[in-house]
Amino acid sequence: MAVDMSYRLGWIDSSIMKRVNDILQRAKLPTAPPETMTVEMFKSVMAVDKKVADGLLRLILLEGPLGNCVFTGEYDRKALDDTLSAFCKS
């Protein structure tokens, strides 16, 4: 989901997105949350995540070439909502 959101933000290009997804699939790692997970469930869990400070959710996202990441609270909230909606039931 971090890869998807990073792509939506324009921080990585489609080749990075494809490469990461290919790596995860070859490693047989999950690429989607459980089918029972809803957007609201995700938001309630993220609200108490250890990366929340001063009421701001910080995320680890990809930026630039593969291997580069940022720990940030500065991102478009719509990209987060769009990513959650793409991966979860409403």
C-alpha positions, 0 to 999 in steps of 0.5 A, spaced: 500 500 500 505 504 501 508 503 494 501 505 491 500 511 495 507 513 493 505 512 486 499 516 487 503 522 490 508 522 484 514 520 488 515 514 484 514 512 477 510 505 474 516 501 473 518 502 481 511 500 482 511 494 478 518 492 480 516 492 488 510 488 486 513 483 482 518 482 488 513 481 493 509 476 489 515 472 488 517 472 495 510 470 496 508 476 501 501 479 501 500 484 497 493 486 499 490 486 506 485 481 508 478 481 505 474 483 511 478 489 512 474 496 511 477 503 510 474 505 517 478 499 520 484 501 517 483 508 519 481 506 526 488 502 527 492 507 524 490 513 529 493 509 534 499 507 530 506 508 534 508 513 528 502 518 530 505 524 534 501 530 535 495 527 532 499 527 525 500 520 522 507 519 519 508 514 514 514 511 511 513 512 503 518 511 497 521 517 493 525 516 487 529 510 485 528 504 489 531 503 495 529 510 497 524 512 502 521 518 507 518 518 514 513 523 513 507 526 515 507 531 509 503 528 504 496 529 500 491 526 505 486 524 498 492 520 496 491 516 503 484 515 502 484 513 495 489 508 496 485 505 502 479 505 498 483 501 492 485 496 497 479 495 502 471 495 502 468 502 504 
